[in-house]
């Protein structure tokens, strides 16, 4: 069942507020960005995110699934296998997520920092 849409004031920034309500926060955008590369199993996704707790990842994935951005597929096998993938709606966010990535990398470089992947490679 989708999460209930909260009322917005419908001012000019209202659509931005609604979008940030769905993908905002520390982890949701990062989860979506990692899933741009394709379907991931729970543990692979958790490893790619670094220091997220299992509880927080489960919570964020459930909210993204309720909002129609994540497809969760459970395979009936032992041990259980669960895959996560982007829905077509979430795939439409790719230009936005890649733009945020590029902007963030440029901002970090401007401030003298390096994106984490570059730090590990150095």
MMTF fields as JSON, N, C-alpha, C and O atoms, coordinates in Angstrom:
{
  "mmtfVersion": "1.0.0",
  "mmtfProducer": "UNKNOWN",
  "numBonds": 487,
  "numAtoms": 488,
  "numGroups": 122,
  "numChains": 1,
  "numModels": 1,
  "chainsPerModel": [1],
  "groupsPerChain": [122],
  "chainIdList": ["A"],
  "bondAtomList": [4, 2, 8, 6, 12, 10, 16, 14, 20, 18, 24, 22, 28, 26, 32, 30, 36, 34, 40, 38, 44, 42, 48, 46, 52, 50, 56, 54, 60, 58, 64, 62, 68, 66, 72, 70, 76, 74, 80, 78, 84, 82, 88, 86, 92, 90, 96, 94, 100, 98, 104, 102, 108, 106, 112, 110, 116, 114, 120, 118, 124, 122, 128, 126, 132, 130, 136, 134, 140, 138, 144, 142, 148, 146, 152, 150, 156, 154, 160, 158, 164, 162, 168, 166, 172, 170, 176, 174, 180, 178, 184, 182, 188, 186, 192, 190, 196, 194, 200, 198, 204, 202, 208, 206, 212, 210, 216, 214, 220, 218, 224, 222, 228, 226, 232, 230, 236, 234, 240, 238, 244, 242, 248, 246, 252, 250, 256, 254, 260, 258, 264, 262, 268, 266, 272, 270, 276, 274, 280, 278, 284, 282, 288, 286, 292, 290, 296, 294, 300, 298, 304, 302, 308, 306, 312, 310, 316, 314, 320, 318, 324, 322, 328, 326, 332, 330, 336, 334, 340, 338, 344, 342, 348, 346, 352, 350, 356, 354, 360, 358, 364, 362, 368, 366, 372, 370, 376, 374, 380, 378, 384, 382, 388, 386, 392, 390, 396, 394, 400, 398, 404, 402, 408, 406, 412, 410, 416, 414, 420, 418, 424, 422, 428, 426, 432, 430, 436, 434, 440, 438, 444, 442, 448, 446, 452, 450, 456, 454, 460, 458, 464, 462, 468, 466, 472, 470, 476, 474, 480, 478, 484, 482],
  "bondOrderList": [1, 1, 1, 1, 1, 1, 1, 1, 1, 1, 1, 1, 1, 1, 1, 1, 1, 1, 1, 1, 1, 1, 1, 1, 1, 1, 1, 1, 1, 1, 1, 1, 1, 1, 1, 1, 1, 1, 1, 1, 1, 1, 1, 1, 1, 1, 1, 1, 1, 1, 1, 1, 1, 1, 1, 1, 1, 1, 1, 1, 1, 1, 1, 1, 1, 1, 1, 1, 1, 1, 1, 1, 1, 1, 1, 1, 1, 1, 1, 1, 1, 1, 1, 1, 1, 1, 1, 1, 1, 1, 1, 1, 1, 1, 1, 1, 1, 1, 1, 1, 1, 1, 1, 1, 1, 1, 1, 1, 1, 1, 1, 1, 1, 1, 1, 1, 1, 1, 1, 1, 1],
  "groupList": [{"groupName": "UNK", "atomNameList": ["N", "CA", "C", "O"], "elementList": ["N", "C", "C", "O"], "formalChargeList": [0, 0, 0, 0], "bondAtomList": [1, 0, 2, 1, 3, 2], "bondOrderList": [1, 1, 2], "singleLetterCode": "X", "chemCompType": "L-PEPTIDE LINKING"}],
  "groupTypeList": [0, 0, 0, 0, 0, 0, 0, 0, 0, 0, 0, 0, 0, 0, 0, 0, 0, 0, 0, 0, 0, 0, 0, 0, 0, 0, 0, 0, 0, 0, 0, 0, 0, 0, 0, 0, 0, 0, 0, 0, 0, 0, 0, 0, 0, 0, 0, 0, 0, 0, 0, 0, 0, 0, 0, 0, 0, 0, 0, 0, 0, 0, 0, 0, 0, 0, 0, 0, 0, 0, 0, 0, 0, 0, 0, 0, 0, 0, 0, 0, 0, 0, 0, 0, 0, 0, 0, 0, 0, 0, 0, 0, 0, 0, 0, 0, 0, 0, 0, 0, 0, 0, 0, 0, 0, 0, 0, 0, 0, 0, 0, 0, 0, 0, 0, 0, 0, 0, 0, 0, 0, 0],
  "groupIdList": [1, 2, 3, 4, 5, 6, 7, 8, 9, 10, 11, 12, 13, 14, 15, 16, 17, 18, 19, 20, 21, 22, 23, 24, 25, 26, 27, 28, 29, 30, 31, 32, 33, 34, 35, 36, 37, 38, 39, 40, 41, 42, 43, 44, 45, 46, 47, 48, 49, 50, 51, 52, 53, 54, 55, 56, 57, 58, 59, 60, 61, 62, 63, 64, 65, 66, 67, 68, 69, 70, 71, 72, 73, 74, 75, 76, 77, 78, 79, 80, 81, 82, 83, 84, 85, 86, 87, 88, 89, 90, 91, 92, 93, 94, 95, 96, 97, 98, 99, 100, 101, 102, 103, 104, 105, 106, 107, 108, 109, 110, 111, 112, 113, 114, 115, 116, 117, 118, 119, 120, 121, 122],
  "secStructList": [7, 7, 7, 7, 7, 7, 7, 7, 7, 7, 7, 6, 6, 2, 2, 2, 2, 2, 2, 2, 2, 2, 2, 7, 1, 1, 1, 2, 2, 2, 2, 2, 2, 2, 2, 6, 6, 7, 7, 3, 3, 2, 2, 2, 2, 2, 2, 2, 2, 7, 1, 7, 7, 2, 2, 2, 2, 2, 2, 2, 2, 2, 2, 2, 2, 2, 6, 6, 1, 3, 3, 3, 3, 3, 3, 7, 1, 1, 1, 7, 3, 3, 3, 3, 3, 3, 7, 2, 2, 2, 2, 6, 6, 2, 2, 2, 2, 2, 2, 2, 2, 2, 2, 2, 2, 2, 2, 2, 2, 2, 6, 6, 7, 7, 7, 2, 2, 2, 2, 2, 2, 7],
  "xCoordList": [0.843, 0.0, 0.889, 1.777, 0.672, 1.506, 1.346, 0.284, 2.447, 2.367, 1.414, 1.322, 0.71, -0.254, 0.47, 1.411, 0.019, 0.587, 0.16, -1.029, 1.146, 0.798, 0.372, 0.762, -0.411, -0.858, 0.287, 1.076, 0.361, 1.352, 0.61, -0.579, 1.323, 0.675, 0.472, -0.167, 1.006, 0.867, 1.416, 0.95, 2.405, 3.157, 4.058, 4.136, 4.737, 5.586, 6.623, 6.975, 7.11, 8.095, 7.495, 8.227, 6.197, 5.496, 5.986, 6.217, 6.154, 6.65, 8.049, 8.358, 8.891, 10.225, 10.1, 10.793, 9.227, 8.989, 8.492, 8.935, 7.582, 7.051, 8.15, 8.236, 8.989, 10.073, 11.075, 11.504, 11.444, 12.394, 11.793, 12.517, 10.501, 9.822, 9.98, 10.115, 9.962, 10.047, 11.495, 11.766, 12.435, 13.809, 14.802, 15.998, 14.321, 15.213, 15.74, 15.39, 16.562, 17.168, 18.572, 19.039, 19.227, 20.624, 20.797, 21.796, 19.858, 20.109, 19.316, 19.813, 18.121, 17.267, 17.892, 17.903, 18.406, 19.034, 20.245, 20.486, 21.008, 22.195, 21.79, 22.422, 20.759, 20.246, 19.818, 20.187, 19.047, 18.586, 19.772, 19.774, 20.779, 21.951, 22.662, 23.05, 22.83, 23.502, 22.696, 23.273, 21.384, 20.546, 20.471, 19.93, 21.0, 21.054, 21.881, 21.646, 22.845, 23.706, 23.04, 23.607, 21.85, 21.134, 20.679, 20.889, 20.059, 19.501, 20.606, 21.668, 20.338, 21.282, 20.575, 19.408, 21.291, 20.782, 20.999, 21.804, 20.267, 20.293, 21.71, 22.108, 22.476, 23.814, 24.765, 25.624, 24.624, 25.473, 25.152, 26.053, 23.877, 23.473, 24.005, 24.515, 23.889, 24.374, 25.882, 26.355, 26.636, 28.09, 28.436, 29.382, 27.677, 27.981, 27.685, 28.208, 26.859, 26.472, 27.391, 27.309, 28.251, 29.178, 28.591, 28.301, 28.405, 28.071, 26.582, 26.23, 25.709, 24.281, 23.991, 24.556, 23.118, 22.753, 21.727, 21.031, 21.649, 20.684, 19.264, 18.441, 18.986, 17.655, 17.279, 16.161, 18.213, 17.943, 17.757, 16.877, 18.583, 18.447, 17.09, 16.426, 16.677, 15.36, 14.266, 13.355, 14.345, 13.344, 13.281, 12.197, 14.448, 14.49, 13.983, 13.252, 14.369, 13.9, 12.384, 11.723, 11.84, 10.384, 9.662, 8.656, 10.18, 9.555, 9.655, 8.687, 10.816, 10.977, 10.062, 9.532, 9.878, 8.956, 7.509, 6.754, 7.127, 5.777, 5.509, 4.377, 6.542, 6.397, 6.507, 6.43, 6.686, 6.707, 8.016, 8.033, 9.118, 10.41, 11.305, 12.25, 11.007, 11.817, 10.943, 9.824, 11.482, 10.841, 11.599, 12.819, 10.871, 11.473, 11.0, 9.8, 11.956, 11.621, 12.185, 13.389, 11.297, 11.697, 11.637, 10.616, 12.732, 12.79, 12.598, 13.274, 11.679, 11.399, 12.488, 12.344, 13.547, 14.646, 15.285, 15.007, 16.141, 16.846, 18.332, 18.834, 19.055, 18.581, 17.784, 17.926, 16.95, 16.117, 16.972, 18.044, 16.477, 17.158, 16.182, 15.051, 16.629, 15.8, 16.602, 17.725, 16.019, 16.645, 15.886, 14.673, 16.63, 16.033, 16.417, 17.569, 15.441, 15.665, 14.808, 13.863, 15.159, 14.392, 13.159, 13.197, 12.076, 10.892, 11.123, 12.059, 10.287, 10.408, 10.305, 10.973, 9.478, 9.363, 10.701, 11.129, 11.357, 12.651, 13.725, 14.623, 13.646, 14.619, 14.55, 15.542, 13.364, 13.235, 13.997, 14.186, 14.436, 15.228, 16.712, 17.491, 17.116, 18.54, 19.231, 20.288, 18.689, 19.382, 19.548, 20.581, 18.538, 18.605, 19.681, 20.491, 19.696, 20.667, 22.093, 23.012, 22.277, 23.621, 24.04, 25.213, 23.094, 23.382, 23.777, 24.715, 23.079, 23.441, 24.827, 25.61, 25.125, 26.446, 27.535, 28.52, 27.342, 28.336, 28.48, 29.593, 27.358, 27.402, 28.111, 28.93, 27.793, 28.432, 29.931, 30.696, 30.36, 31.796, 32.496, 33.584, 31.869, 32.458, 32.511, 33.499, 31.468, 31.414, 32.479, 33.147, 32.635, 33.659, 35.054, 35.905, 35.293, 36.599, 36.872, 37.998, 35.85, 35.982, 36.362, 37.095, 35.864, 36.127, 37.404, 37.749, 38.1, 39.346, 39.168, 40.127, 37.964, 37.73, 37.704, 37.653, 37.739, 37.639, 36.466, 36.212, 35.743, 34.725, 35.372, 36.535, 34.621, 35.133, 35.842, 36.899, 35.275, 35.875, 37.261, 38.168, 37.433, 38.74, 39.726, 40.916, 39.258, 40.128, 40.664, 41.843, 39.791, 40.221, 41.198, 42.099, 41.039, 41.921, 43.286, 44.274, 43.358, 44.617, 45.578, 46.679],
  "yCoordList": [-1.177, 0.0, 1.242, 1.355, 2.174, 3.376, 4.239, 4.295, 4.912, 5.856, 6.964, 7.352, 7.466, 8.526, 9.82, 10.23, 10.453, 11.726, 12.798, 13.011, 13.463, 14.503, 15.757, 15.938, 16.617, 17.823, 18.819, 19.039, 19.409, 20.439, 21.75, 21.755, 22.873, 24.165, 24.64, 25.668, 23.908, 24.208, 25.579, 26.201, 26.04, 27.235, 26.834, 25.649, 27.783, 27.437, 26.344, 25.596, 26.235, 25.204, 23.882, 22.963, 23.766, 22.576, 21.279, 20.302, 21.226, 19.987, 19.61, 18.425, 20.596, 20.314, 19.71, 18.75, 20.272, 19.758, 18.317, 17.476, 18.029, 16.669, 15.697, 14.587, 16.105, 15.238, 14.962, 13.825, 16.01, 15.822, 15.006, 14.323, 15.071, 14.27, 12.781, 11.964, 12.433, 11.032, 10.536, 9.413, 11.347, 10.867, 11.53, 11.248, 12.406, 13.136, 12.3, 11.129, 12.899, 12.214, 11.748, 11.934, 11.153, 10.767, 9.581, 9.521, 8.641, 7.379, 7.13, 6.437, 7.657, 7.286, 7.598, 6.745, 8.794, 9.146, 8.283, 7.92, 7.955, 7.129, 5.699, 5.083, 5.183, 3.851, 3.835, 2.931, 4.822, 4.892, 4.996, 4.358, 5.792, 5.947, 4.607, 4.266, 3.856, 2.558, 1.563, 0.708, 1.667, 0.752, 1.144, 0.385, 2.309, 2.684, 1.675, 1.468, 1.053, 0.07, -1.269, -2.132, -1.46, -2.719, -3.306, -2.728, -4.454, -5.152, -5.559, -6.026, -5.374, -5.782, -6.583, -6.341, -7.533, -8.257, -7.383, -6.451, -7.701, -6.881, -6.657, -5.516, -7.731, -7.585, -6.834, -6.089, -7.018, -6.269, -4.778, -3.94, -4.459, -3.065, -2.488, -1.368, -3.243, -2.769, -2.529, -1.521, -3.433, -3.243, -2.003, -1.286, -1.752, -0.604, 0.725, 1.762, 0.705, 1.936, 2.293, 3.401, 1.389, 1.72, 1.543, 0.417, 2.634, 2.534, 2.616, 3.047, 2.227, 2.192, 0.943, -0.123, 1.084, -0.082, -0.913, -0.409, -2.185, -3.069, -2.562, -2.572, -2.126, -1.627, -0.403, -0.316, 0.532, 1.732, 1.393, 1.95, 0.477, 0.091, -0.544, -0.223, -1.433, -2.07, -1.014, -1.055, -0.075, 0.989, 1.838, 2.116, 2.245, 3.077, 2.316, 2.873, 1.045, 0.232, 0.055, 0.101, -0.146, -0.287, 0.986, 0.927, 2.135, 3.397, 3.609, 4.035, 3.316, 3.46, 2.508, 2.848, 1.313, 0.353, 0.851, 0.757, 1.371, 1.905, 3.082, 3.283, 3.855, 5.013, 4.641, 5.51, 3.364, 2.9, 3.133, 3.203, 3.254, 3.496, 2.255, 2.189, 1.284, 0.075, -1.155, -1.244, -2.099, -3.41, -4.394, -4.525, -5.079, -6.08, -7.441, -7.706, -8.307, -9.64, -10.654, -10.68, -11.502, -12.547, -13.875, -14.221, -14.621, -15.927, -17.001, -16.98, -17.946, -18.987, -20.068, -21.116, -19.791, -20.748, -20.624, -19.684, -21.576, -21.558, -21.473, -22.321, -20.502, -19.355, -18.389, -18.399, -17.559, -16.635, -15.685, -15.248, -15.383, -14.434, -13.306, -13.545, -12.079, -10.91, -9.958, -9.583, -9.572, -8.635, -7.311, -7.273, -6.23, -4.903, -4.272, -4.342, -3.664, -3.006, -1.748, -1.585, -0.873, 0.357, 0.088, -0.715, 0.763, 0.738, 1.709, 2.507, 1.655, 2.644, 4.083, 4.975, 4.307, 5.649, 6.092, 7.225, 5.209, 5.549, 5.692, 6.523, 4.898, 5.009, 6.384, 6.876, 6.991, 8.335, 9.376, 10.502, 9.012, 9.903, 9.883, 10.65, 9.019, 8.876, 10.196, 10.466, 11.041, 12.305, 13.175, 13.819, 13.186, 13.968, 13.414, 14.173, 12.094, 11.483, 11.639, 11.904, 11.477, 11.654, 13.123, 13.422, 14.03, 15.453, 15.797, 16.566, 15.24, 15.46, 14.901, 15.514, 13.74, 13.14, 14.071, 14.353, 14.537, 15.407, 16.724, 17.202, 17.305, 18.551, 18.346, 19.171, 17.238, 16.942, 16.752, 17.234, 16.052, 15.847, 17.184, 17.428, 18.043, 19.36, 20.216, 20.909, 20.172, 20.951, 20.483, 21.294, 19.147, 18.602, 19.005, 19.366, 18.946, 19.33, 20.808, 21.188, 21.635, 23.07, 23.334, 24.277, 22.505, 22.655, 21.936, 21.944, 21.317, 20.641, 19.19, 18.548, 18.66, 17.262, 16.412, 16.921, 15.119, 14.181, 13.257, 12.886, 12.876, 11.841, 10.575, 10.29, 9.824, 8.652, 7.658, 7.138, 7.39, 6.429, 6.897, 6.08, 8.203, 8.745, 8.643, 8.426, 8.795, 8.685, 7.27, 7.072, 6.264, 4.872, 4.511, 3.702, 5.1, 4.793, 5.44, 4.94, 6.544, 7.281, 6.585, 7.082],
  "zCoordList": [0.0, 0.0, 0.0, 0.845, -0.927, -0.998, 0.244, 0.862, 0.587, 1.7, 1.317, 0.152, 2.303, 2.054, 1.693, 2.373, 0.618, 0.187, 1.168, 1.406, 1.73, 2.691, 1.935, 0.781, 2.553, 1.856, 1.687, 2.606, 0.515, 0.221, 0.013, -0.305, 0.196, 0.102, -1.339, -1.564, -2.309, -3.744, -4.127, -5.082, -3.377, -3.772, -4.94, -5.262, -5.582, -6.728, -6.451, -7.363, -5.235, -4.889, -4.471, -4.105, -4.517, -4.047, -4.709, -3.997, -6.034, -6.635, -6.149, -6.022, -5.877, -5.35, -3.954, -3.618, -3.163, -1.816, -1.877, -1.095, -2.795, -2.932, -3.363, -2.837, -4.314, -4.79, -3.672, -3.481, -2.935, -1.851, -0.714, 0.011, -0.557, 0.448, 0.133, 1.044, -1.145, -1.557, -1.606, -1.18, -2.116, -2.288, -1.343, -1.406, -0.472, 0.415, 1.562, 1.711, 2.346, 3.475, 3.128, 2.005, 4.084, 3.915, 2.968, 2.251, 2.943, 2.267, 0.995, 0.108, 0.865, -0.267, -1.619, -2.506, -1.785, -3.05, -3.352, -4.504, -2.316, -2.486, -2.863, -3.72, -2.237, -2.587, -4.045, -4.795, -4.443, -5.834, -6.788, -7.841, -6.433, -7.293, -7.491, -8.609, -6.414, -6.525, -7.357, -8.03, -7.317, -8.094, -9.569, -10.374, -9.939, -11.356, -12.148, -13.338, -11.484, -12.134, -12.366, -13.035, -11.828, -12.015, -10.697, -9.631, -10.79, -9.64, -8.676, -9.088, -7.383, -6.346, -5.275, -4.964, -4.717, -3.549, -2.32, -2.336, -1.256, -0.05, 0.46, 0.693, 0.637, 1.221, 0.296, 0.768, -1.008, -1.945, -1.856, -1.887, -1.748, -1.607, -0.303, -0.277, 0.768, 2.07, 2.035, 2.559, 1.432, 1.332, 0.518, 0.845, -0.533, -1.384, -0.69, -1.097, 0.342, 1.033, 2.193, 2.721, 2.593, 3.671, 5.045, 5.449, 5.781, 7.202, 7.524, 8.622, 6.627, 6.937, 7.776, 7.531, 8.751, 9.544, 8.779, 7.899, 9.129, 8.483, 8.711, 7.795, 9.912, 10.246, 9.398, 8.89, 9.251, 8.468, 6.997, 6.34, 6.467, 5.068, 4.819, 3.833, 5.692, 5.548, 5.563, 4.736, 6.489, 6.607, 5.33, 4.816, 4.827, 3.631, 2.406, 1.587, 2.278, 1.154, 1.193, 0.155, 2.377, 2.501, 2.068, 1.361, 2.494, 2.094, 0.587, -0.044, 0.005, -1.448, -2.199, -3.257, -1.647, -2.266, -2.166, -3.134, -1.019, -0.837, -1.766, -2.206, -2.064, -2.943, -4.423, -5.292, -4.703, -6.084, -6.813, -8.042, -6.074, -6.707, -6.742, -7.528, -5.896, -5.789, -6.008, -5.502, -6.775, -6.918, -6.037, -6.141, -5.175, -4.286, -4.766, -4.821, -5.115, -5.584, -4.608, -4.35, -4.058, -3.118, -3.844, -4.439, -3.797, -4.432, -3.37, -2.342, -3.607, -2.615, -2.62, -3.25, -1.923, -1.836, -0.471, 0.275, -0.147, 1.129, 0.82, 0.083, 1.342, 2.111, 1.228, 0.005, 1.851, 1.083, 0.24, 0.659, -0.939, -1.823, -2.127, -2.551, -1.907, -2.17, -3.045, -2.705, -4.17, -5.089, -5.071, -4.87, -5.286, -5.36, -6.696, -7.125, -7.335, -8.621, -8.673, -7.902, -9.594, -9.785, -10.637, -11.569, -10.308, -11.151, -12.309, -12.261, -13.346, -14.416, -13.909, -14.431, -12.904, -12.322, -11.747, -11.967, -11.016, -10.426, -11.501, -11.366, -12.558, -13.642, -14.313, -14.85, -14.272, -14.842, -14.03, -14.491, -12.827, -11.981, -12.347, -11.781, -13.281, -13.59, -13.918, -13.347, -14.812, -15.094, -13.841, -13.658, -12.994, -11.76, -10.834, -10.302, -10.636, -9.729, -10.248, -9.472, -11.55, -12.125, -12.046, -11.825, -12.225, -12.075, -10.652, -10.44, -9.674, -8.273, -7.982, -7.258, -8.547, -8.366, -8.906, -8.224, -10.128, -10.757, -10.006, -9.789, -9.613, -8.865, -7.531, -7.124, -6.848, -5.562, -5.697, -4.861, -6.743, -6.968, -7.224, -6.704, -8.023, -8.311, -7.049, -6.81, -6.254, -5.021, -4.043, -3.403, -3.931, -3.038, -3.508, -2.694, -4.823, -5.368, -5.112, -4.792, -5.251, -5.008, -3.553, -3.257, -2.662, -1.233, -0.79, 0.392, -1.743, -1.405, -1.012, -0.584, -1.147, -0.808, -2.055, -3.175, -1.849, -2.961, -2.7, -1.554, -3.758, -3.565, -3.008, -3.293, -2.219, -1.528, -2.444, -2.087, -3.616, -4.547, -4.973, -5.131, -5.161, -5.55, -4.396, -4.626, -3.155, -1.989, -1.878, -1.583, -2.116, -2.0, -3.103, -2.882, -4.301, -5.43, -5.259, -5.797, -4.52, -4.36, -3.411, -3.173]
}
